[in-house]
């Protein structure tokens, strides 16, 4: 009970909710991992768990930098990334998988009259397309993609941009993330940051931050927010 009360206090006085997209609202990180496995196989490479973990939550330019460092010299980094992304987007061509309770969570945020935005490393046009086909766009007030900032997560730039757009101070902002790089961005922006881990465990260093909490699901965050906004 004490833990829950502390959690609801942590979520009090929220004027803006900013969500990551992949792995948080959309169940796409597993598709990305499967696509990476298939691309690795096409280049006669074993799946590298640590390499994929380093790529999670980053944007295209950051992907290429990391790939160029970790892939064997004989592998064309641009060709590998192109193959990986082509397999990934092909898998999304017919269906966009949505995380459980994502729609209900956003509906409840809207009922509470709290603005909700998406800040994703994906390109804005692709994010709008995927969120539209997932049926989530009607519950969002702003979608900001990685192409709108000069530095990708873990830089706080994308979160700062969204905060500025709404004119909300960082301590009244709730950031929801699944990846460690995303959490680093939220915390660096000064926001209260809740992590709902997807494919990877949290960085233990986060637990020392007063602005960080870990949650098991969007439903759990929604229940706590419902308590403090009633």
Secondary structure, DSSP 8 states (H G I E B T S, - for coil): -HHHHHHHHHT-S--EEEE--BTTTB--HHHHHHHHHHHHHHTT----HHHHHHHTT--HHHHHHHHHHHS-TTS-HHHHHHHHHHHHHHHTSS---B-TTHHHHHHHHHHTT-EEEEE-SS-HHHHHHHHHHTT-GGG-SEEE-GGGSSS-TTSSHHHHHHHHHHT--GGGEEEEESSHHHHHHHHHTT-EEEE--SSS---GGGGG-TTEEE-S-HHHHHHHHHHHH-
